[in-house]
Amino acid sequence: GDPPGSVGRPPDSIRVLDERGCERPRARLDAARRLLNADEAIGEIVNTAGVGKFEGYYKNPEATRERTRDGMYWSGDYGYKDADGYLYFTGRDLSWIRVD
């Protein structure tokens, strides 16, 4: 039942913030669900309730500090929320690459 392209409706503690920690405005979508205000709606997906189970990066305290600013977990993932609170993923911070 979630809108196409959405990753669902996250808990209230998951917010889309700008680099200063201010919440981004909700997305405006047209009838085809295309994003009309990308410049103002897209921001970093942040857990404002804390860092959760994130223990930090191995031997990289600088990277850990970057992801755990102000007692929140800054995911490095970018997205936006629509008027109903559904979250959409748009990309990842290009400075980070996940290796399994």
N, C-alpha and C positions, 0 to 999 in steps of 0.2 A: 503493500500500500504506500510505500515511500515514493516521492516524485522521481522520475527517471534521472539518473546521474547523481542522485543524492546518496550520501553514505549514512543517512538516517538522522534522527534528532538526538543530539548528544545531551548529556546532563548539563545543567545550568553553569557548572564550573568550567566547561569547555567553551572558550570564547575566541573570537577572531579579533586580534589586536594589531594596532600599528606599532611601529618601532618604539614609540614613547609609552606604550602600555594602555593606550586609549582604545576603547572598543570601536570597531569599524561600523559604519551604517549598514543596515540590511540591504541585500541585493534587490534591485528592480529588474524583473524579468518580463519579456514581451510574451505574446500569446504562444510562441513557439519555444518558450522557456530559455531564450537567449539572454545572457547577462547584459544589461544596458549601462550599468555604472561600475564597471570593473575597477577603474582607478580609485574609487572611494570605498568599494565593498571588499576587495580582496586584501587580506592581511594574514599574519601568522596565526596558526591554530595553537592555542595556549591553554594548559590546564591551570586555572587560577587557584585551584584548591591545594596545590602543592606539587611536589615532584613525583608522587606515587611510588612505584617500585624502581624508578630510575636510580641506580647507584653511582652513576658517573662513568666516564670514559677511562679505560685502563691507561695509566701513566700519562694522562692528558688533562691536568687540572684546568687549563685555560679553556678547553672545549667544554668541560663540565660546567664551569662558571657561565659560559655563554648560554648554555641550555637551562640553567637554573637561576635565572635572574629574579630578584625581588621575591624569592620564595615560591616562584611559579615555574612550571615546566614549559619552556618554549620549544616546541617540537621540531621546528625547521620545516614543517609542512605548511603550505599555504592553501587558503580556501576562502569561502564566504558562506554566510547564512542567508536564507531567504526570509521573507516576512513571517513565515510560519515556524521558523527556527530550525529548518532542515539544513544540514551542513553539506557543502560540496567541496571536494578536493580539487585544487587547480595545479599543484606542482610542489616542488621541493626546493629548498635553499640549495643553489648550485655548488656551494662550497663543501657540501657533505655528500659522500658516496657511501652507500651501505655495501659491505662485503660480507658474505656468508661463508 
